């Protein structure tokens, strides 16, 4: 008897991934509405570098933005890349995102200019891009390699964002998010499934 797991449950995984990402993006917009209504009181949860007390802001800073344009620019790529990444399983996805958030946030805390405040989900966007880019090669899965190639063709231009070309944009968050995503692909690689006969 041969037991080979197939694509059964793909629809359920897609629904879970879609619900998760729609909820996440909706949360970003709700938080921006609260921030705007409070006179940007939530901006205090952004990361100010090399202040030990600011380490607690690494996680919340990834969910906050500096205005409507900022949250809008992150929403679509986060929704798309997050959905694709979450199709691989919620548990793995959460582990990948936590790794990216910590990598991006700690990188910002260590390397950003003094007296700056950094917030936004773009570090996660760059991290998910890096994760999806290399996941197929790490897992040795052809379909995921193809997905990575397509994502590179669509979103590859964001890689310019890891360069220090604009003082108002946290290239540090982008770069360390990207590194975190690539690292997460290796840390949470899939083990090949055995085929029993």
Protein Blocks (a to p, Z undefined) as FASTA:
>chain_A
ZZdddfehklmmmmmmmmmmmmmmmmmmmmmmmmmmnoommmmmpccehilklmmmmmmm
mmgcfbjklmmmmmmmmmmmmmmmmmnojklmmmmmmmmmmmmmmmmmmmmcehiacedj
klmmmmmmmmmmmmmmmnopaklmmmmmmmmmmmmmmmmmmpcfbfkbcfklmmmmmmmm
mmmmmmmcccdddddZZ
